């Protein structure tokens, strides 16, 4: 996925909040700064340049909105790929990255531009003409996407085997924990348009944006979604609805695909809380998901339905990996761990303990369960590592490439 046609457009609100600058550069020397200003001055009215290298850029992007175009200096860096990997983890997925270095090496150029998804690389000493000819087209949006096989932001679907199995609690706390672990931008989407509780659990009042996005997808663009998304933590935004029970929202599989396509342009990870049993709209999300987390309780019906959902996901043509999450383990009167393992044919992928007082207290306070229960937080850690670790592995293969080109499957 690429930045919009011209980087010098007016700034827009970012998922992390605040306005996104059009072009931001980090350079280590004055000569390069002079050349950059001279070469890009006619294209960019608000060109921001700071003194520092890629390390400074990484630290800044942890705190600030990601610009549309980011220029970083890797001079003196022994392993630019490793440094760019760290940068990718803290930038919004649609950022366009240009690199300045001190090595005139064809293998390095090919690796940065063909394997890592960097739009352009130029080496010092910079000249105005050099900057204008090579960086100018990238900033103006004239760079043709190289490979349509890349990936966009990662979709994680959370689905309860039965009502009350803890899918919303899992989705909410997972989204917040993944954002903290990866420093990436995370969208938390509640597709329970009537009776959804993500808004309640985080103490926010959802608007009508999600329903509009699902009922009238032609009206929706990235800016609309950014305005409909509600910030709940650093780099985490919620997209939810609170429709009346007597309403009858009409959604389609195509509208869900359109929604995910737009979200993948802006967020590194999209966690979607799905109603169960899944209809056509929900199945479209399941097909697009890289991982599907199925929550179930320690009872016969929960185990049965969890296995049925796992089989359904395996047979619907999805490439996503289904993970079984046992919730409320240790519930009085519930099935023992041994019986559950026998029924599943193995251990659950994650086990969350029965913590009625803490979970209810967190809901009533409008806080995540991880904030009020260290026991719950520790139990969730393996799943957070699974989700965020897999995302990091994917970044290594194509860094900004998989982030910016979008997933064409949806």
C-alpha positions, 0 to 999 in steps of 0.5 A: 500500500502506498501513500496517497498521490502527493505527499505534500497534501494537507495533513490528516489525523493518524490512528495514533492521534494528531496530524501526520506531517507530509514529509519528515527527514532525519539526516546526520549532516548539514550538507545532506540537509542543504541538498534535500531542501534544495531538491525537494523545496519545490515539491513540499511546502512543509519539509521537516528535517531533524538532525539524527540518523535512523535511531533518532527516527525510531525513537521519534516514531514511538511517540509521534504520528507517522509522516506520509513520507519518512526519509532516514539516514543509515550512514555508519549503521552496520546493519541497515536492514536490522535498523529498518526492521525496528523502524517498520515496527513503530510506523504506520503501515502506509508510510513511504520510506526513503533512505540515505546512506554512505555506501555505494553498493549495488547489493545493498541498493537491491536489498533495500528496494527489492527485498525490504520495500524501501522506495528509494536509496541514494548515497552521499554526497547528496546533490540537489539534482540527485535528490530531485530526480530520485526522491522527487517521483517517490514523494509525488506518488509516481513510484509504481508498486513493485509487487502485488503479492505483499501483505497489509496489516495483519487481521486477527479474528476473535470468535466465541464458541458460544455466548459469554465465552469471553471473546470480547474480553480476549479481543480487547485485552489482546489488542492493547497488549499487542500494541504494547508489545510491538509498538505498532498501530492496532485497530480494535473492531467490534462487529457486534453492532447491536449489544457489543460491549467493547465500548462499555469495557473501555468506557467509551461511547461508539458512534455510527461510523461502523454501521455506515462503513458496513451498509454503505461501503462506497461512502467510506474512505480511509479518512472517514474511518480514522475519524470514526475510530476512537483512541483508547490508548497509545496507538490503539483505536476502537471502531465499534457501534451501539445500534438499537436492539430494534434496528436491523443493520444490513451488512455484506461480505463485500462491505467487510472486505472493503472495511478490512482493506482500508484498515490494513492501509493504516494499522499494523494489526487489526483485531476483530471481535466477531458475533457467533455463529458467523454469518456471511459478513463474519465469514469474510473476516475469517477468510481474511484473518491470519489467525482466528482465536476461538474462545470456549468455556470448560463445558461440554457444549463449549468444547463441542462448538469450538471444535465445530468452528475450527473444522468450519474454518479449516474447510472454508478455504481460509489460510488463517491458523485457528487457535483454541483459547480455553476461558474460565479454566477452574470454573466450579463445576466445569470440566477438568483439564484432563477431560478437555484435553481428551475431547480436544485431542490435545491441550488448548493453545491458551488457558485463561483462568476463572477470575469473576471478581477481577473481570467484572470489576474491570468491566464496571470500571471501563478498564482492560482486565490486564490493568486490574489483574496481574494473573490475567495478564500473565495468562495472556502473555503466551498468546500475545507473544504468538500474535506479535511474534508472528507479526515480527517474523513477517516483517523480516521478509519484506519490512515496509514492502508487506506493510505498504502494498496491501493484501490482495486476497480480500 
